[in-house]
Amino acid sequence: MNYDLMQPTTPVVRESDGIEFLATAPPTLTLAADGTTFTATATGPDGSPAMNVPLVWTTTAGILSETETVTGFDGRCIVTVSEPTEVTVSSPYAKSVTS
């Protein structure tokens, strides 16, 4: 799927993309830090987990274990960084958050 061609809050989804549902509103992202482990959680407007949300991770220092992930059935992704630092997670469908 080429996310560069999509509008930030109006995703175009085809059945062949393997996405199980289409949200009517963009997900909300939260980011929690525990030392060098960062957990991003995507939720829908009703607070339920948002599955299959693509995420892009960036940091100001250190090395990330992954720079692109997709949320699982629980709406979460976990990434580690090599040293304590600031990390930002963003998605084409939600506002970015920094921790």
C-alpha positions, 0 to 999 in steps of 0.5 A: 500500500502506498501511504504517500498518496492518501489524505491524512484523515481519509484513508482509502482501503481496498479489501486486498490490503488485508484491513478488516474495517474502515474507521469513520474517524482517525485513530488517537495515538498515545505513547508511553515510555518505560526507560528505553521501551516505547509503547504506542497505542492507537484507539478509535473514537469509542476507545477500542483498539485500532488494529492495522494502523501504520506507524512511523517512529523517529528519535533524536538520538540512539537507534530504534529497534524498528522505524515502521510498524503496524498496530496489532489486534490490541492496537499497540506496537512496542519499539526500543531505543538504544539509549534514553532519548525522545521518541516520536510516533506518527501515522498517516491517519493520526496526529504524531505524539512525542515522549 
